[in-house]
């Protein structure tokens, strides 16, 4: 199953991606975690030593040239629009137990929406990452809605929209939901993060209107402490309950799709 985690910047997408990755790993799944956010922080949240030393995929010029036929530096060159990417996660993923982490990196804004070789390579990698039985692909998406217009949601089974109790986050979530539905994402759900009270959760749920909420997550001191101390995120007992609600919903959806 391929799961995209998205939302407004700063709402906790990366934290939820890491929590899901750790949970699925503990349940025996082989997990591919793809950091598709230009402001890449998934490695540090997962506890990778010296995350600043990671070379993002977009900076592997020789690899891109081998697969696509050129890079953006080769002006006027021909290149393929459907490069081979199926072996990339296993060959170039950073191993953290049974989690394979891929950091995609950032394409400069001037080329952000173009059909440049780097953009094509990253798009294909995100869109066509295939899963076998017992495997999970988690994609920490770029914040906001612009990336949805570049085909990054292609092939996603489930999109989780992370929303926090703020008007700005709620409005962005509604826009993401509308675009994802237009793009034909099979299942789109919401998770409320940093909830202070049940009443606050109800207010957010009412404001989101058509977005089905499957879980709410309270502020957690352990997550904050681990982040400050540059330690791997830990799924504590309190957090396990919220994450279990999410994985339970996704398993039910996966089972229903298999029956179809």
N, C-alpha and C positions, 0 to 999 in steps of 0.2 A: 504494500500500500504506500502511496506517495502522498505526503501531507505537507501542505504549505502553511506557514505561520506568518501572518501579516498584521498590519495595523499602523496607526500613527506612530511616528518616532517617539521613543521614550516610554512606551506603554508596557514594556516587558516581553517583547517578542523573543528576544534571545534567551532570556531566563526560562520561558516556557519551552522553547526548543530544547534546551539543555535538560530540563526536568523530564521531558518526554523521552529524550535519548537515553538517559540513565535508567528510566523506568522500563523501557522496552528491552534494554540490554539485560537488566535483572530478570526479566521474564523469559530470557533465552533467545531473543531475536538478534539477528545480525543487523546493525543499524548503520545507515549512511546518513551523516549529518552534513548538509551543504550550507555553508555561510554565503548567501547571495546578497548580503547587505554590504554596500561600499564601506560603511563604518563597521568593519568586521570586529566582533568581540566574542564570538562563539568559542573560539579556541581558549581564551582565558577563563571563560565561565566553566568550560569542561575541564579545566586544570592542566592544560598543555604547558609544559615548562617553556619559558622564553617565547611566548606567542608572537612577539614582534619579529622574530627571526624566520617566521614562516614565509615562504615564497608563494604568493597567490598564483593561481592558474593563469590569470591574464598576463602575468609577467614572464611566463615560460614561453618565450618567443620561438625557440627552436621547435618545441612541441606543437605550437599553433601553426607554424609554417609547414611542418611535416604533415599535419592533418588537414589544414585548410588550403595550403598551397602558397600562402603569403601572409604577411602581417600588414598593419596599417602603414608601416614604414616603406613598403614596396609599392610606391605610387604607380597606378596604371596596370598592376598585375592582375591576372585572372585568378580566381579562387573558387573552391567548391562551396555550395550552399548547404550541403548535408555531410559534414565531416564525420568520421567514425569517432564515437565517444564512449562506447559501451565498456571499454576496458579502463577508462580513466579513474573511476572511484577506487578500484582495487589497486591499481598501480601507483597512484599518486596521493591516495588518501592517507592522512596521518592516523596511526592506529592508537586508540585509547581503549584497551580491552577489546570488546567486540564492537566498538564504535569506530567507523572510518570517517574522518573529518576532511572535507574539502573546502578550502577557502578560495572563493572565486576571484576576489579582488575588484578593483575599481577602474572602469574605463573613463578617461578624461571627459568632461562634460561636452566638449566640442564634438566628440565622436559618440556620445552616449546613446543616441537613437539611430545611428547610421547603420548601414549594412557593411560595416568594416569587419575584417576577419576575426578580430578578437570578440566582437559582439556576437557574431554568428556562432563562434565556438562555444561561448558561454551559454547562449540561448539553447543550442542543441544539447549541451551537457545537462542543463536544468530540465528541458522539455522531455528528453528521451531517456533519462535515468530510469532503467527498468527494474522492477522488483520481482524476485522469485519467492516461492513459499518460504516463510520464516524470515523474510527480510522487510525492513522498514526504511523508507527514505523520508527524511525530515528536511525541509527547506526553510531556513530563516531568511525571509524575503526582505527586499529593500522596503524601507518605510514609505507609507503613502500609497498613491494610486498610479503614478506615472508608469511604473514597471509593468503593470498589467497590460498596457497598450503595446508592449514590446514582445508579447508572446511567451512570457515567462510562466504563465499559468497553464500552458498547454500540457495535457497529460496528467494534471493533478487530480487525485481522487477526492481529496478533502481539503478544504481551505478553512483554517481556524483564524478568525479575526479577533485579535486581542484588543480589548477596550478597557479604559480606566474611567472612573467617575469624573469626567469633565466634558463640557459641551463640545470642545474641539475634537476630542477623541471620538465621541459619539457621532458627530457629523462626518468625520473621515471614514468611520466604520460603515456608515450607511452608503457612502459613495463606493467603497470597496465592494460591499455586498451587491450593489446594483451592477457594477462592471463584471464581477465574477459570475453573476447569474447570466448576464448577456453573453459571456464567453463560454457558457455551458459547463462550468465546474459542477460535477455531480452532487456534491454535498458541501454546504457552506454553513458554518456554525460560529457562535461567538463564545468567548470566555472573558469574564469580567475579572480584571486584576486589581489588586490593592484596594479591596473592598473594606470599609471601616465598620459597616453594620448591615444587618439584614434589610433595613429600610433603604439604605443607599443602594443595595443590590436591586431592590424592587424598582427604585426610581430609574436606574440605568436600563433595566429590562423593559420598562414601559417606554422609555425614550427611544430604544432601538427598534421598536415596532415589529417589523417582519423578521428580524434576525433571531433565529432560535438559539437561546443560551443553553449550554450544556454543563457549565460549571462556573463557580466563582472562587477566587483565590484571595485570601486575606494578606495583609502586610506580614512579612515574615522576617524576624530579626536575624535568623540564622543565615538567610540569603545575603542580607546586607553585610553581616560580619565576614562571611566567606569572601565576598567581593573585595572588601577593604583589605583583607589579609592575603589576597591573591591566591585563594584556595579553590579547589574544585567544588562545584555546587553539590549539595547533599540533599537527597529527598528524605526529609524527616517525617515522623509519624503524622504530624498535622497536614503536611503537604501531600502525603500519600493519598489521603482521602479525596482531595480535589483532583489529583492526577488520575486516580482510579475512575472517577466519574467521566473524565475525558476519554481515557482508553477504553472504558466499557462501552461508551457510545460509539466509538470508532470501530470496535470489534463487531458490534451489532450491525453496523452499516456494511462492513466488509463481508459479514456472513450473508446478509441479504443480497448483496451484489453477486456473491458466488452462486447463490441459489438461482438467480436470474440467468 
